[in-house]
């Protein structure tokens, strides 16, 4: 698997990947499909994205991970979003993407990376725990577009703590 920075020309393929996840429901807080232009603005080159990396496997984009400042987070904090292609599924996409995201967070001088995950997204909760994120808050009964209440779990990754515990060659 090859990891690289996302470019605007990836938006068409990545929006299709994301829209399949949105249409399937149950894992992302995003509920409305995005056009390629909207995707590029939200995740690659708009006002809020800091970094976006893609995972390529067998000449296809199989996932992406972004850091953004959408919603005006506290100073030193950025939000992470991670998505992997549903069909065909490729194992290890998130784990392959996170080191590049962690380096980007260090380069931006972030203290924490925030992940807000639907409480019913068990694979997402497990993934972020595996990457070293710790739960620090719960948003109770946030309504979906259809009114269904779903809790959101807020997890954070301490960039500095990771930096101190990772030996540098």
C-alpha positions in Angstrom: 0.0 0.0 0.0 1.3 3.4 -1.0 0.5 6.5 1.1 0.7 10.0 -0.4 -0.8 13.5 -0.1 -4.2 13.9 -1.7 -4.4 16.2 -4.7 -7.4 17.9 -6.3 -7.6 15.3 -9.1 -8.3 12.6 -6.4 -11.6 14.3 -5.5 -13.7 12.4 -8.0 -12.6 9.0 -6.9 -12.5 9.9 -3.2 -16.0 11.4 -3.2 -17.3 8.2 -4.8 -15.6 6.2 -2.0 -17.1 8.5 0.7 -20.5 8.6 -0.9 -20.7 4.8 -0.8 -20.1 4.9 2.9 -22.6 7.7 3.4 -25.3 5.8 1.5 -24.6 2.6 3.5 -25.2 4.6 6.7 -24.3 3.6 10.2 -20.7 4.7 10.5 -20.3 8.4 9.6 -21.9 11.5 10.9 -22.0 12.7 7.3 -25.4 12.0 5.8 -25.5 13.8 2.5 -23.3 12.7 -0.4 -20.7 15.2 -1.6 -19.8 16.3 -5.2 -16.2 16.1 -6.2 -15.9 19.9 -5.8 -17.4 19.8 -2.3 -15.1 16.9 -1.4 -12.0 18.8 -2.5 -13.2 21.9 -0.5 -13.9 19.9 2.6 -10.9 17.5 2.6 -8.2 18.7 0.2 -7.8 22.3 -0.6 -10.5 24.4 1.0 -10.4 26.8 3.9 -10.4 24.2 6.7 -8.3 21.1 5.7 -4.7 21.0 7.0 -3.7 17.7 5.5 -5.2 14.8 3.6 -3.5 11.6 2.7 -4.7 8.8 0.5 -3.9 5.1 0.5 -3.3 3.5 -3.0 -3.5 -0.2 -3.6 -3.4 -1.9 -7.0 -3.8 1.4 -8.8 -7.0 2.4 -6.9 -7.5 4.8 -4.0 -8.7 2.6 -1.1 -9.0 5.2 1.6 -8.1 8.6 3.0 -7.5 10.4 6.2 -7.7 14.1 6.8 -6.9 16.7 9.5 -9.0 19.8 9.5 -9.9 22.9 11.5 -13.7 22.8 10.6 -15.9 24.2 13.3 -13.1 26.3 14.9 -11.5 23.8 17.3 -9.4 25.0 20.2 -5.9 26.2 19.4 -3.5 23.2 19.0 -6.3 20.8 18.1 -7.5 19.5 14.7 -10.1 17.0 13.8 -9.3 13.7 12.1 -11.6 11.8 9.6 -10.7 8.3 8.3 -12.5 6.5 5.5 -11.7 3.2 3.7 -13.3 1.8 0.6 -16.2 -0.7 1.4 -16.1 -2.7 -1.8 -13.6 -4.2 -2.3 -12.5 -3.9 1.3 -8.7 -3.6 1.8 -7.3 -4.5 5.3 -5.0 -2.1 7.1 -5.9 1.1 5.3 -6.4 3.2 8.5 -3.3 1.8 10.1 -1.2 2.6 7.0 -2.6 6.2 6.9 -2.1 7.2 10.5 1.7 7.6 10.6 1.5 10.2 7.8 -1.3 12.0 9.6 0.7 12.0 12.9 3.7 13.5 11.1 1.5 16.2 9.6 0.0 16.9 13.1 3.6 17.3 14.5 4.5 19.6 11.6 1.5 21.8 12.3 2.5 22.0 16.0 -0.7 20.3 17.2 -1.1 19.2 20.8 -4.1 16.9 20.1 -5.9 15.2 17.3 -9.6 15.0 18.0 -11.9 12.2 16.7 -15.6 12.4 17.1 -17.2 8.9 16.4 -20.8 7.8 16.4 -21.3 5.5 19.4 -22.8 2.9 17.1 -19.6 2.8 14.9 -17.9 0.0 16.7 -15.2 -0.5 14.0 -14.4 3.3 14.1 -14.2 3.3 17.9 -11.9 0.2 17.8 -9.7 1.7 15.2 -9.1 5.0 17.1 -8.4 3.1 20.3 -5.9 0.9 18.5 -4.2 4.1 17.2 -3.8 5.4 20.8 -6.8 7.8 21.0 -8.3 8.1 24.5 -12.0 8.9 25.2 -12.5 12.3 26.9 -16.1 13.2 26.3 -19.5 12.0 25.1 -22.1 14.0 23.2 -25.5 12.5 24.2 -28.3 11.9 21.7 -27.1 14.0 18.8 -30.0 13.7 16.2 -29.4 12.3 12.7 -31.2 14.0 9.8 -34.2 11.7 10.4 -34.3 12.6 14.1 -32.7 9.4 15.4 -30.6 10.2 18.4 -27.1 8.8 18.4 -24.4 9.5 20.9 -21.0 10.7 19.7 -17.8 9.6 21.5 -14.9 12.1 21.5 -11.4 10.7 21.5 -8.1 12.5 21.4 -4.6 11.6 20.5 -1.8 13.4 22.3 0.7 14.4 19.6 3.3 15.5 22.1 3.1 12.3 24.2 3.5 10.2 21.1 6.5 12.4 20.1 8.2 11.9 23.4 7.7 8.1 23.4 8.8 7.6 19.8 12.5 7.2 19.4 14.0 9.1 16.5 16.7 7.6 14.3 
